[in-house]
Amino acid sequence: MLSQCIFSVETPVGPPVEIIRHTFASNLPKPVKRVSLVAGLHGDELEGLYICHRLIETLKNLEEQNAFKGEVHIYPAVNPQALETGTRLWPFFSVDINRTFGQTNTPSLPSEISKILLEDLKSNSDLAVDIHSSNLHLMELPQIRIIKDFEKKLVPLAKFCNVDLIWVHPHAEIFESTLGYSLNQAKIPTLVIETGICLRINKNYCEQIVLGILNLLQQTGTLDGDEPLANVTPPKVVQPGYVTMIQAKNAGLFVKQTEVGQIVTEGEKIGDLIDPVEGKVLEEIRSPCSGLLFTLREHPLTSKGAPLARIATEEPA
């Protein structure tokens, strides 16, 4: 494994800000495929760091077996200052770096880093995986989110990744400044993984994703081997319009009575929304349809209209 600093800048206080790329080189003169894995765009998303750690451990062992027909690049922590503070946004600038790609921004450290990272990925990638966790409020089943514009190319690749769900989104302007969209626009197929919840590490979900990425590397010819490195389960592919959102009708505390990943039936109770001061149940939260519960609120405190759950349905919502 070769480690290279692709960006470094001195800071007024403390160590410099650095972005590191780890490379596992191909055993062939020309790599079959160059695959890049990116994590840490948001500093409160720790599961991507753990997934990169587990992949590096595994790939080091495979490197000793001369298993690399392709080239693998791992960028485990691309927003180092946010990671140091455990915050989603870049400290001081209060910028979401994953909303600065492909744009002409006022010069700043986050926008400069996004520009350099994007160009480095374009120069070294035939395929990319961008790993994320959910926010503090929602637990997400391991899934890949794909913008419908890129569905034809990405869904076959996503099926290798051992996720529970592939969610195809309609195109929206909010995606256009993200890393995944920018790379896909540059004709580099990029899968965006969403799993778990921020500031936590769900080891089961992480191991599931690690096995999926290893399978992706093998299926694309990046890793050699006749025997499969992982047995993956086919995911549920959900098209736009086949997702039902449940939102709170009142402010209160949400007390769940099921877990993400369950198949729920229409009318099944998911939890209660309570008023702890008055000792009242404000709402019984019941599923309006049958399907896979792939998002569930973890943070109990809710406001009116707050998302409580998402269900992948068999019929249009």
N, C-alpha and C positions, 0 to 999 in steps of 0.2 A: 504494500500500500504506500502510495506517495501522497504526502500532504503538502498543499500549496496555499499560501495566503493570496487571495485574489483582490483584497482591498484592505488597506490599513490607513488609519488617520489618528493623529495625536489628539488627545482631549485635554482640556484645561486642568483636570484633576483625575488622577487614577491612570490605569493602563490604557493603551490605544484601543480603538474599536477595530476589530479584525474579523474578516469573514474567511473561513477556511473551507477548502475543497479537498476531500479525500478521493483519490483515484485508484481503482483496481484496473490495471492495464490488461489488454488482450494478449494472449499467447500467439496470436496470428499477426502477420505484418499489417493487415488491414482489419480492424474490428468488424465483426458481423453486425453489431448494433452498439450504439453508444446510448446508455440509459443514465439519466440523472434523477436523483432523489433529493427533494428539498424539504426542509422542516424549519420551524422556528420563525416564520414570518411574523407571527404574533407571540409576544413574550410570555403570555399566560397559557400557551398550548404546549404542555410538557410531554404529551404522549408521543408526538413526533420525534422528540429528542431520544426517548427511550427506544422507539422503533429503530432509529438510526444506530443507536448503540448495539442493539441485538443484531442488526444486519451486518455491522462492521465485524462483530465477533464471528459471525457465521462465515462471512466472505473471506476473512483472514484464513480460516481453516480450508476453504475451497481454493484459495490462492496457492496453498501448499500442495494441492492436488492437481495444479495446472488445469483448472476447470474453466478458465475464462476464454471463450471464443470472442466475446465482445468486451466492451469497456464500461465500467460502472463508476459514476461520480456521485459522491454523497456530500451534500451541503447541510450539515446537521443543525446549524444555528445562524441563520442569516439576518437576525435582528438582535445582535448581542446585548445592546444596552437595555432593550425591553425585557430580555430574558433575565438579566441581572436583577431587575426590579419585579419580575413576575407580572408585568402589565401588558395589556393588548397593544396599546399605542406606544410609539417611540417617545421616551421621556423627554421633557423640555419642549419638544416640537409638538407633542400631542397629535402625531400623525399616524394614521393607519397605513403602513408601508404597502399593504396589499391593495391600496386604492391610488397608487402613484405610478403604476406601470403604463408605458405607452402614452404618457401625457407630457405636455410641455409645462413644467411646473416652475414656480419661483425657486431659484437655486437654494438648496438646503441639503443637509447631510442625508436625510432619508431619501430624497429624490435622486441624489447622486448615487447612493448605494443601489437603489432599484434599477437605475440605468445600467450600472456596471454589472450587476447580477444578471439582468436580462441578456445583455450582450455576451456574457460568459456562458450562459446556458445555451444561447443560440449557436455559439461556436463549438460547443462540446456535446450536443445532444441530438439524437434521432428520436428519442422518446423521453418523456419526463413524468414524474409523479410528485405532486405537491400535497403534503400531508398536513391536515388540520385537525383540531378538536373543536367541540362546540363551545358556546359561551358559558358563563357561570350558571345560567338558569336551566338549560336543557341538556338531558342525556341523549346522545345519538347512538343508534345502532351502527356498526361499521358499514359505511356506504360510500359510493362514488357518485358525485354530482356532475352531470354533463349538460352543457348548453345544447339545445336542439340543433343548432347550426352544425355541430360537430358530431352528432349522434352516430352517423353511419360509420365513421372511422373509429370512434372511441369505444362504442359498446362492445365489439368483439374483444378488444384489449381488456376492458374492465371486467369481463367475465372470467379472466384468468386470476383475478386478484383476491378471491376468497372473501369477498364482502357479502353481507346479507342482502344488500339492496343497491340497485343502480337507479338513480332518480334523474330523469331527463327533464331539464328546466326549459321553459320558453325563454327566448332571448330577452334580456333586459339591459338597459344602459348601465346599471350598477355594476355589471360584470366586466365592462369594457376596460376598466383600469386595473384589473387583477392580473396576477402573474399567469394563471392558467389560461385566461382568455388571450393574453398577449402572445404566449407561446403557440397556442393553437392557431391564431391568426398568422403567425410566422411559419405555418405548416409543420410545426413540431408537435405531434400528438401528445397531449398532456392530460393526465388523469388527476382529478382533485378528490382526495380522500377526506372524509369527515368521520370522526369516530370519538366516542366517549364524551368527556366534559373537560373544561379547562381547569388548570391548577390541580389536577389529579392524574393518576396513572392507573388505568384499568388493564392489568397485565393480561387478562384473557383476550381482550380486544386487541391489544398490541401484538400478542403472539399470533393471533388470527391474521393480522395484517402482514406481519413478517413472513409467514408461510405463503401468503398470497403474492407478495412481491418476489419472493424466491421463485414461485411458480411462473410469474410473469417473465422473469429473467430467463428461465429455462425454456418457456414456450416461444420466446422471441429469438432463441438461439444465442443469447448473451452468455449463458452458462451451459457448459457441456454436460452430458449425462444421459444415459438410456433410462435409468430408473428415475421416476418422478421424485422430486424433493419434497413435495407436499401433495396431499389429496384435498382438492378444493370442492366446495359445495356450490352448485349453480345458484347465482343470485336471482332475486326477484327484480325484474325490469319494470319500472313504473314510468309511464308516459305522463306528460302534462295533463292535468285535469283528473288524474286518478289519485290525488292526495287530498284528504279531508283534514282541515285544521280545526282543533277545538280551542276556543278562547274563553277566558273568564268573563262572566257577565257582571261580576262584582269584584271589588277589592277585598282581599282577605288572605287567609293561609290555605294553601293547597296541600292536602294530605292524601298522598297516592295510596291506592289499594291494589296495584298490579305493578309489573315491571316491564321495561322496554324489551321488545323482542317477542312479546306474546301475540298470539292470534286472538283477537277479540271479536265478539259477536255484537250485532246491533242491539243496543239497550244494555249491554254489560257495563257494570259500574267500574269506573277507572279510579275514582277518588271522591273526596268531599272538599268543598270550598267552605271554610268555616270563619265565623267571627269569634275569635277567642275572648274578646272583652265581654260580649253579651252572652256568650255560651250558646250560639246558634249555628246551625248548619245553613249557610246561605244558598248553596247549590249542591245537589248530588250530580257529579260529573259522570255522565254515561255516554258510551260510544254511540254516535249517530249512524254508524254503519258497521259492517263486518270487514275485517282486514288485518294487516300486520301493523302493530303498534311500534313504529320505528323512532319516534321522538316522544319523550316524556319529561315533564317539568321536574327538576330536582330541587330548585330553590323555592321554598314554600311561599315566601312573601310575594303576593301578586297585586297588580293593579288591574283596573277594569280594562278588558281587552287583551290582557297578557296571554301569550300562547301557553297552553297546557299540554297539548299532545298533537301528534300528526299520525294519521293512519293511511297506509297504502291500501287502496280498495281494488276490487275486481271490476267495478263499474265506474264510469265518470262520476266525480263528486258533484 
